[in-house]
Amino acid sequence: MTGGISRLEKWRATREYLAWQLRHADHRIRELEALEQRERHLRERARAERSWKIQPQRSSSSALLHRGNCTLYRNDSGFISRDEAIIALAEPDIEPCQICNPQTGLR
């Protein structure tokens, strides 16, 4: 070492800079993952709002047709289309949910 910084000090500075870059990259990845998760949740919610679902018949009651986003019956995987919901409502053993009024979106 003659008048400058040593090779060891240069490598330590390089390591500190790379560690800063890694922390910055990790932070950005976490931000983007959170954004992606929020967007996925919004897409799923929008899909549920455009869909319907059927609550199976219980021994003492009819099957119920719900809007996809009705919280009275939680089944986020078995959505049906508008056409299928119209057909379902025409069935004598399927009634509309009195809370979410699924027939409103079928007219």
C-alpha positions in Angstrom: 0.0 0.0 0.0 1.5 3.3 -1.1 -0.5 6.4 -0.4 -3.9 4.9 -1.3 -6.3 2.4 0.1 -5.2 -1.2 0.3 -6.6 -4.0 -1.8 -8.2 -5.4 1.3 -10.0 -2.0 2.0 -11.1 -1.9 -1.7 -12.6 -5.4 -1.4 -14.4 -4.5 1.8 -15.9 -1.4 0.2 -16.9 -3.6 -2.8 -18.5 -6.1 -0.4 -20.4 -3.3 1.4 -21.7 -1.9 -1.9 -22.8 -5.4 -3.1 -24.5 -6.0 0.3 -26.4 -2.7 -0.1 -27.4 -3.7 -3.7 -28.7 -7.0 -2.4 -30.7 -5.4 0.4 -32.1 -3.0 -2.2 -33.0 -5.8 -4.6 -34.6 -7.8 -1.7 -36.7 -4.8 -0.7 -37.8 -4.3 -4.3 -38.7 -7.9 -4.7 -40.8 -7.8 -1.5 -42.6 -4.7 -2.9 -43.3 -6.3 -6.2 -44.5 -9.6 -4.6 -46.9 -7.6 -2.4 -48.2 -5.7 -5.5 -48.6 -8.9 -7.4 -50.6 -10.4 -4.5 -52.9 -7.3 -4.3 -53.5 -7.4 -8.1 -54.2 -11.2 -7.9 -56.7 -10.6 -5.1 -58.4 -7.8 -7.0 -58.7 -10.0 -10.1 -60.1 -12.9 -8.1 -62.6 -10.5 -6.4 -63.7 -9.1 -9.8 -64.1 -12.6 -11.2 -66.3 -13.5 -8.2 -68.4 -10.4 -8.7 -69.1 -11.5 -12.3 -69.9 -15.1 -11.3 -72.4 -17.2 -9.4 -72.2 -20.3 -7.2 -74.6 -22.9 -6.0 -74.8 -24.0 -2.4 -75.8 -27.6 -2.3 -79.1 -28.7 -1.0 -79.4 -29.6 2.6 -81.8 -32.2 4.0 -84.4 -29.6 5.0 -83.9 -26.9 2.4 -83.4 -26.2 -1.3 -80.1 -25.6 -3.0 -79.3 -21.8 -3.1 -77.9 -19.7 -5.9 -75.5 -17.0 -4.7 -73.6 -14.2 -6.3 -69.9 -15.2 -6.5 -69.0 -12.7 -3.9 -71.7 -13.6 -1.4 -70.2 -14.3 2.0 -73.1 -16.3 3.2 -71.7 -19.3 1.3 -67.9 -19.6 1.0 -66.9 -21.6 -2.1 -64.3 -19.7 -4.1 -63.5 -22.5 -6.5 -66.9 -23.6 -7.9 -68.1 -20.5 -9.9 -70.6 -20.8 -12.7 -71.3 -18.5 -15.6 -74.3 -16.2 -16.1 -75.9 -18.7 -18.5 -75.5 -21.6 -16.1 -77.0 -19.4 -13.3 -80.0 -18.6 -15.5 -80.5 -22.4 -16.0 -80.0 -23.1 -12.3 -82.7 -20.6 -11.3 -85.2 -22.3 -13.6 -84.7 -25.5 -11.7 -87.5 -26.1 -9.1 -85.1 -27.2 -6.4 -82.8 -24.2 -6.6 -83.8 -20.9 -5.0 -82.0 -17.5 -5.0 -80.2 -16.4 -1.9 -82.3 -13.8 -0.1 -79.2 -11.9 1.0 -77.2 -11.3 -2.2 -80.2 -11.5 -4.7 -78.3 -13.3 -7.5 -81.2 -12.9 -9.9 -80.6 -9.2 -10.1 -77.5 -9.7 -12.3 -79.3 -12.2 -14.5 -81.9 -9.9 -16.1 
